[in-house]
Amino acid sequence: MFDTLSDRLAATFKSLRGKGRLSPEDIDATAREIRIALLEADVALPVVRAFIAKVKERAAGAEVSQALNPAQQVIKIVNDELIGILGGETRVLRFAKQPPTVIMLAGLQGAGKTTLAGKLGLWLKGQGHTPLLVACDLQRPNAVTQLSVVADRAGVSVYAPEPGNGVGDPVKVAKDSIEYAKTKQHDVVIVDTAGRLGIDEELMKQAADIRDAVSPDEVLFVVDAMIGQDAVNTAEAFRDGVGFDGVVLSKLDGDARGGAALSIAHVTGKQIMFASNGEKLDEFDAFHPDRMASRILDMGDLLTLIEQAEKTFSQAEAEKMASKLASSKGKDFTLDDFLAQMEQVRKMGSISKLLGMLPGMGQIKDQINNIDEKDVDRTAAIIKSMTPGERQDPVIINGSRRARIARGSGVEVSAVKNLVERFFDARKMMSKMAQGGGMPGMPGVPGMGGGPGRTKKKTKQAKGKQRSGNPMKRKAEEQAALARREEAANGLPAGGQDKSFELPDEFKKFMS
């Protein structure tokens, strides 16, 4: 969502690098570029003015003029002020002293309240709570059915005594749900309310009546992050008409410019508490202003990445893998272990999103966005098509075994061969890291040198043998030598054709 803003800010800061000091003209020019970037991102004008004023005031002060690296200091100032307009510190839910804690969701129709109720329920369940979803949207067609389906997918309970579709009293349902929750020992009640296509008196009255009936501990305003400036106007109307305690941003994974997210907290004075960044129920988390600011400035979000890894990987399993890599130069680490690791990484979410949390990934975001997630499935299919013995000792995989594995997994023979080669390389690198050096390779990570279609060759040059100075000719000689070794290993006569061998795509352009 913030790609355009990130690109503009990165270009602005790049022009500052290498300068020993910043003149007032440099500061004015930088502030002007930041202003344009924020306005293009659809940030509200009052927020832009306040933001630029603070940046210019601090940039003209001693913290920049006396800094060893003024450009980095300006970036730090922008980061600090971004955190400020995003709400400052992370705000957590307030829980009632006597359960159940009541959370009411409010917002316009289409903002994603019903799906978000399920996401919040699943998130609270993961925190050790027993949430109850309450169907108080009795007007929108099939809203009650949708909430029931979402609750079932999230593995949480639902209270839906009325069929909806225009039938039932939402205020009574909300009030009765509190007693039901106490009886069934639910410690959190999430009330899903009706929305409208726009702000009107009937919407405000119903939301206010439900609020008065259940006295919620938290009223969360759900806003579609893709609707731009209208999100700010709607938030102000709800704040004045019903009142809310925090904001939840839905559809943060969209391609809109993101100005609503940067404006709401500053304009309404209410912090963003949660963000939904995907269609899956687990693509939802608490909103951290400092981490979001870091993402916008392409500094990564390693804390969130670490938290997701801690949820997925057990300490015992991690120690077991580390011991395998550290022993016998990593030879105890098998393809079965690699498959288990890869499946664990997949549980953390989209590989593109995981890579996007690393610092500096904005510079290669096009490659990251083009990663084919199905490459991971193809790699898993190759491994699962192997026998237990082949997974334990991939050295035994010869030409006929490669052909059988390729048929079983529906890939080319070269893909099987490439995977095994990358596995050996990666195991060696991971073993070095486990023993205190280097960064591990990750075979099977598509688009980053690890997809089944990529090839990595290692050729040894015989002592005393001269190599051609022509790159194309040298590549051809190396491939010919490699082909001869393959033929010898597979029992083919000299000069024979091995149908499993295919010139990799990287080298084909040199031979055309």
C-alpha positions, -999 to +999 in steps of 0.1 A: +000+000+000+028+024+008+050+015-022+046+049-039+053+069-008+083+047+001+098+052-034+094+090-033+109+092+002+138+069-008+146+091-038+144+122-016+169+109+010+192+096-017+199+131-028+211+140+007+237+113+010+273+123+008+267+159+020+288+169+050+263+195+061+229+206+050+222+242+040+188+258+046+181+254+009+188+216+012+163+214+041+137+234+022+141+212-009+138+180+012+107+193+030+091+202-004+097+167-018+084+151+014+053+173+012+047+162-024+052+126-015+026+128+013+000+146-007+004+121-036-002+094-010-035+110-002-026+122+033-049+148+047-036+184+042-037+194+079-016+163+087+009+172+059+012+207+072+018+197+108+042+170+097+063+192+075+064+220+101+079+196+127+104+181+103+117+215+092+119+228+128+139+198+139+160+197+107+171+233+112+181+226+148+213+214+164+206+177+161+212+180+123+238+208+121+261+191+146+255+155+134+283+135+119+259+123+092+232+149+085+213+128+060+209+099+084+197+124+111+171+138+087+159+102+081+157+097+118+136+129+122+112+118+095+109+083+111+102+099+145+075+122+131+059+093+111+056+074+143+040+104+158+013+108+132+006+071+132-003+073+169+030+071+188+031+041+211+012+008+204-021+008+222-034-026+236-070-037+243-085-028+276-100-058+293-128-057+318-120-065+355-150-087+355-155-107+323-168-107+297-149-079+280-172-064+254-158-051+220-182-034+196-173-031+159-186-001+140-182+012+105-197+015+070-210-014+050-182-030+030-154-020+054-150-057+063-164-058+099-178-093+097-146-109+084-126-088+108-148-101+137-135-136+129-099-124+126-101-106+159-117-137+175-089-159+161-063-135+174-078-134+208-081-171+209-044-173+202-039-150+232-056-175+255-091-160+255-125-176+247-142-151+224-179-151+214-190-135+181-224-118+182-245-113+150-261-079+153-260-071+116-296-082+109-301-061+078-275-070+052-285-101+033-268-133+047-247-113+072-257-137+100-247-167+078-214-151+069-205-145+105-214-181+114-191-194+086-163-170+096-167-181+133-165-218+123-133-212+103-118-193+132-128-220+156-147-197+179-183-196+191-211-175+176-244-161+191-269-157+163-305-162+176-321-142+148-319-151+111-313-116+099-322-105+064-343-077+079-357-099+108-349-093+145-340-066+170-302-061+170-303-042+203-320-071+220-296-096+205-266-075+217-280-072+252-289-109+255-255-119+243-239-107+275-259-131+297-253-159+272-215-152+274-215-153+312-235-186+311-211-202+286-180-187+302-168-166+273-144-139+285-147-117+254-177-107+234-173-092+199-204-075+186-207-072+148-230-043+140-248-033+108-233-007+084-246+016+057-233+027+024-229+062+039-234+080+071-271+085+080-292+091+111-306+056+113-271+041+113-259+063+141-290+057+162-288+019+159-250+020+167-256+043+197-285+021+210-263-010+209-235+009+226-259+019+254-273-016+257-240-034+262-217-007+276-187-019+256-152-017+270-138-009+235-156+005+205-135-002+174-141+018+142-134-005+112-122+015+082-113+004+047-078+016+042-084+019+004-111+045+004-087+074+008-097+108+023-133+097+028-121+074+055-111+104+075-144+121+070-163+089+080-141+085+111-148+120+122-186+115+118-185+082+138-164+099+165-189+127+169-221+106+164-213+074+183-178+077+197-150+051+194-119+042+213-097+029+185-094+023+148-089-010+129-076-007+093-088-034+069-075-042+034-041-028+042-027-052+016-045-032-012-029-011-038-044+023-027-021+051-017-025+046+021-031+082+031-060+072+053-038+052+075-014+081+079-042+106+086-068+090+109-049+088+141-038+124+138-072+138+127-094+119+152-070+116+181-078+079+183-050+054+177-049+026+152-050-006+172-052-034+146-045-039+110-058-065+086-034-072+057-048-101+038-078-123+031-068-152+054-081-151+090-046-152+104-034-121+084-043-098+112-022-083+140-018-054+164-008-022+148+027-009+158+033+027+146+071+023+149+071-008+128+048+007+102+070+038+099+101+016+095+083-003+066+074+030+049+111+041+051+122+006+038+140-002+071+122-035+074+101-049+102+123-075+118+104-075+151+072-087+134+092-113+114+108-126+146+074-128+164+059-147+135+088-171+136+085-176+173+048-185+168+056-211+141+089-227+152+092-245+185+124-241+205+129-278+208+126-283+170+150-254+164+176-269+187+172-303+171+178-289+136+208-268+149+224-299+163+220-318+131+236-290+111+265-287+136+273-324+135+293-342+109+294-311+087+256-311+085+253-346+069+227-355+095+204-328+080+183-346+053+158-337+027+131-347+052+144-321+076+146-295+048+110-303+038+098-298+074+117-265+077+102-253+044+066-262+055+072-243+088+083-212+068+052-216+047+030-215+078+044-181+086+026-167+056+034-155+021+071-156+012+067-122-006+054-107+026+081-123+047+108-110+024+092-076+024+099-073+062+136-074+056+155-041+054+162-027+020+138-051+002+120-021-014+148-019-039+139-053-053+101-052-046+093-060-083+112-093-080+096-100-047+061-093-060+067-117-089+077-146-068+056-176-076+044-191-043+036-224-061+074-230-066+075-240-029+047-265-036+066-279-066+098-283-044+078-301-018+063-324-045+098-333-057+109-343-022+077-362-015+082-382-047+115-396-034+119-428-014+128-426+023+163-438+013+167-410-013+157-384+012+181-396+037+210-399+012+204-378-019+238-389-033+222-422-045+199-403-068+212-412-103+197-406-138+170-432-136+160-422-101+158-386-113+135-396-142+112-415-118+110-386-093+103-361-121+074-382-134+060-386-099+062-348-091+052-336-126+084-316-132+113-317-156+143-340-148+166-310-146+144-295-118+151-326-097+188-325-103+189-287-096+171-292-063+195-318-051+225-298-060+212-267-042+204-288-012+240-299-009+252-263-013+227-250+012+234-277+037+271-269+036+264-232+041+239-237+069+264-261+086+290-234+085+266-209+101+256-234+128+293-237+136+298-200+137+301-185+102+283-174+071+247-169+061+227-200+052+215-206+017+178-214+013+171-238-015+135-238-027+129-201-021+114-191-055+127-160-072+157-157-049+180-183-065+160-213-050+131-222-073+131-255-091+138-238-124+170-222-113+204-239-119+237-235-101+267-252-115+300-259-099+328-270-122+364-278-112+392-270-136+419-296-141+453-285-131+474-271-159+444-269-182+441-236-200+407-218-201+395-197-230+394-160-225+362-158-245+333-160-219+309-177-244+335-202-254+345-209-218+309-215-208+306-239-237+338-258-227+326-261-191+292-274-201+308-299-225+330-312-196+301-313-173+281-333-199+309-358-203+311-364-165+273-369-164+275-394-192+302-413-174+283-413-141+251-426-158+269-453-178+264-436-212+290-440-240+313-410-247+295-385-268+261-400-260+230-380-253+216-378-218+180-366-221+180-355-185+206-328-192+194-295-203+214-263-207+202-239-179+183-207-189+211-185-176+236-199-201+213-203-231+215-165-239+253-170-243+249-198-269+222-182-291 
